[in-house]
């Protein structure tokens, strides 16, 4: 086993020796990102900054492709030419955290003059060979032989449903802080590496169809993202279950929940329907369609990568034993129009401090701040609202406001220990977002402010006339730059 | 290493030094009355609820009190299949039997039939709660040897603490700085020739050292009084939640003067002792005539204790008088105490065999602390949340006993159902499942297929009734299951569940 490894490294070295100067010099840049995420537990401040380095691919036309993970929560992004320390700031033209892709553009449009860029190549299949390129410190190119092990729908770092992903075998020496690296075949870009495991020497790459979709979407300057269907489903192999739902003889899977706002829900699909085909592609009992290139592939690729937002969708379903056709339009409302957003990169968390009570709007980012075991460690009520929001909060306008902590002040005596409480009403009025809460409080100049929570202790009371003096003091005492961000 | 030897030396020295005067009598009384209990017990396996469980042996301590009774911990004798006791003075091992077990306060009473055993015993007497910083002696048979062992400690804290054996109860407990190790359990803690506690648990984890806990005499006396009628009843519960009334704006809102008295009731548990008498938002001002401070404490014998302590010392059927401030009026209320059966799900079960229903390889079990303990690592979020929020959200009003599809025993007839293990059962053949007792009748309903639906967006499980009848004998043989179900609840009571999702009382 060990011998193979050594031979493999030699092969890679051989690759390096015959590097073609022109291609390397004209296609890759170093991306240096300075990252500083918001502190979800102290929403008025940011965490310690740190830097990330990765490799960006220059595209024909002078824009640079990188992974979104490399530039998430950035304060500044810069490009650096290989082989020289010449640098230029860059702006993010388009970014998609689900697809893990970002398009950058140097502020100085002439910075990449002379770079020819890499054209996009064809989609690959399992068994195809390629190369993963890396930049040495001195700007030299390291070309590592790679093989596509698998093509299939898999998990992306910040996505819930899954996209097409290449499994890649490659031996990568560590050069930068990130494995954001291009995958090439015959001098053309066929994928972006986004993850790598040094022990197994296997990594994952975003395949070229995803990149094409992303670039096409970004071309008009208005980035829309990948569509989603908005359903939960179950395989339909079980003959007893097929009989129960009166499924056709073969094919199709069972929809177990349909978000009324999603592509499927708006096209009229309902819970209990058997989805037989999408846009003419037949679906099997396990949720696969036959892809012309990849063979049996999970339906996610059919629905998310192939069509664009706004394009027409055609569904064939069986309902109660009757087959019918339904049409709609691909969109991503099921993902975007939610009460509790799953992802929240780059965005400053909203908060509102009143007399020492700190209110925030619940987001996935807040819960993830509790660490890997957030679902056990975070307040269970918040976990419940987030995880089962499809059960509970179909209305995206009704945000979940919660008391995240109490900054002790003279008027929060006895409240100091409270945290993680979902706010339901203020003075008897239902509150649906943080701005509404702030407005109600601002308008109350005297008298009681009765906060009603979903759980114990049920009610907390502050006196409106106490607030102006106390709020100012709290801001000073705790050094809060502002008492609200709505 | 050096310091460890030094410490060991000290531990040996202490009893010797104090061997003069009063300690002499106490040690000799302990020698006569402290017994070593050897137990062979069986623990049910909730993964395989039809199995009789695993057999294990352990050792604990106990002590003889009047009327030839022996007091020990419940956790020493729970699940006991064989029990022997032995005294220092008499090397013979006498068979014993359990008369009463109180899992909620970790106490038990056992007896030996052979009166020979009691020759030379002198019946230990109980004392009161020892003072802080006073010295107590712990007698038992901890790991490391077979002879009676004495350690001494200082009373460090007297407060409410959780009793880990039951999994959900908290009672008064006394913390001492002598370590309580396995084998100490059930042994007496003595001061001035009297028993002032029963050693029962140590501190788990690495955060604290030399911390041990004993059950104080108010809890022991309550146990002894409770069993006088020949049966142990459960502790009672006031079944409310309250919040300190310390905040001036809050006091003003409830129109209470700034006198440092009263707590606000934040929840009244349906079906509990206070249900229908107290309301959310009531300000509780006094309990049985004791004024309640705004932090929820009352002064009992000059000591501040939580207001629940008043209820702790009472029994089912006893009443408690309350002074309540409601709608700016003082009202006197009386509640009749009862156990909080609706929370029995959170109690670890020891004696009763696990209940289950087997249906075509599908195993249904009620959600219990025991089941959760074996499923916790694999439990999906919905199951965990059902367990966590069951009490808080009063889910018992609708579902007194959530039923879980705890496992699917693989068989050629259920190959498509194995992924459903761990789901919370919502309905079977259209009938809402509220307790395990609902499962078998519901399985009979409907046509030729049985349809089992779960909470959340999971697919239903569909089985053909005729096929299930055919495969049951095969599955039972293959998996060594002697009976297809065990559903008797025994003496345990569940919540009544007098509410349904539409808010209509049944």
Boltz contact constraints between the chains, C-beta under 6 A:
constraints:
  - contact:
      token1: [A, 232]
      token2: [B, 457]
      max_distance: 6.0
  - contact:
      token1: [A, 234]
      token2: [B, 459]
      max_distance: 6.0
  - contact:
      token1: [A, 237]
      token2: [B, 416]
      max_distance: 6.0
  - contact:
      token1: [A, 238]
      token2: [B, 416]
      max_distance: 6.0
  - contact:
      token1: [A, 240]
      token2: [B, 462]
      max_distance: 6.0
  - contact:
      token1: [A, 241]
      token2: [B, 462]
      max_distance: 6.0
  - contact:
      token1: [A, 244]
      token2: [B, 462]
      max_distance: 6.0
  - contact:
      token1: [A, 254]
      token2: [B, 459]
      max_distance: 6.0
  - contact:
      token1: [A, 256]
      token2: [B, 457]
      max_distance: 6.0
  - contact:
      token1: [A, 256]
      token2: [B, 459]
      max_distance: 6.0
  - contact:
      token1: [A, 257]
      token2: [B, 457]
      max_distance: 6.0
  - contact:
      token1: [A, 375]
      token2: [B, 381]
      max_distance: 6.0
  - contact:
      token1: [A, 380]
      token2: [B, 388]
      max_distance: 6.0
  - contact:
      token1: [A, 384]
      token2: [B, 385]
      max_distance: 6.0
  - contact:
      token1: [A, 387]
      token2: [B, 381]
      max_distance: 6.0
  - contact:
      token1: [A, 413]
      token2: [B, 246]
      max_distance: 6.0
  - contact:
      token1: [A, 413]
      token2: [B, 247]
      max_distance: 6.0
  - contact:
      token1: [A, 414]
      token2: [B, 244]
      max_distance: 6.0
  - contact:
      token1: [A, 414]
      token2: [B, 246]
      max_distance: 6.0
  - contact:
      token1: [A, 414]
      token2: [B, 247]
      max_distance: 6.0
  - contact:
      token1: [A, 448]
      token2: [B, 253]
      max_distance: 6.0
  - contact:
      token1: [A, 456]
      token2: [B, 241]
      max_distance: 6.0
  - contact:
      token1: [A, 456]
      token2: [B, 266]
      max_distance: 6.0
  - contact:
      token1: [A, 456]
      token2: [B, 267]
      max_distance: 6.0
  - contact:
      token1: [A, 457]
      token2: [B, 243]
      max_distance: 6.0
  - contact:
      token1: [A, 457]
      token2: [B, 266]
      max_distance: 6.0
  - contact:
      token1: [A, 458]
      token2: [B, 266]
      max_distance: 6.0
  - contact:
      token1: [A, 461]
      token2: [B, 249]
      max_distance: 6.0
  - contact:
      token1: [A, 461]
      token2: [B, 250]
      max_distance: 6.0
  - contact:
      token1: [A, 461]
      token2: [B, 253]
      max_distance: 6.0
  - contact:
      token1: [A, 462]
      token2: [B, 249]
      max_distance: 6.0
  - contact:
      token1: [A, 463]
      token2: [B, 249]
      max_distance: 6.0
